Amino acid sequence: MLKAIRAHWGVEAMHWILDMDFDEDRSRARREDLAENLAMLRHVVLNMLRLDKSVFGGISVKRKELAWDDDKLLKLMAAA
């Protein structure tokens, strides 16, 4: 029972991050293929940010840091 509860809240936490940091709920993509492709890209970026250890902080802190520093962004993209 505990495994099921933890798995559920793990998914909920991911959706919360996608909504808060990527504003996914306000996405205006209506074509099915476009919406799916954007969701996939958001998941890839989220996973890359989680694996990145060069910037200390949460996902929103990492996104801001990488937006401000092109060199760090290019290093992260090259590492992926």
VENJOPE-V253732 format. One record per pair of residues at least 6 apart in sequence whose C-alpha atoms are under 8 Angstrom apart, sorted by the first residue. I is the first residue (numbers start at 1). J is the second residue. If there is no record, write none. Layout:
# VENJOPE-V253732
i j
I J
I J
This chain:
# VENJOPE-V253732
i j
17 59
18 24
18 42
18 46
19 25
21 59
21 60
22 42
29 35
46 59
48 76
48 80
49 59
49 62
49 63
50 59
52 76
55 62
55 65
56 62
66 72
66 73
67 73
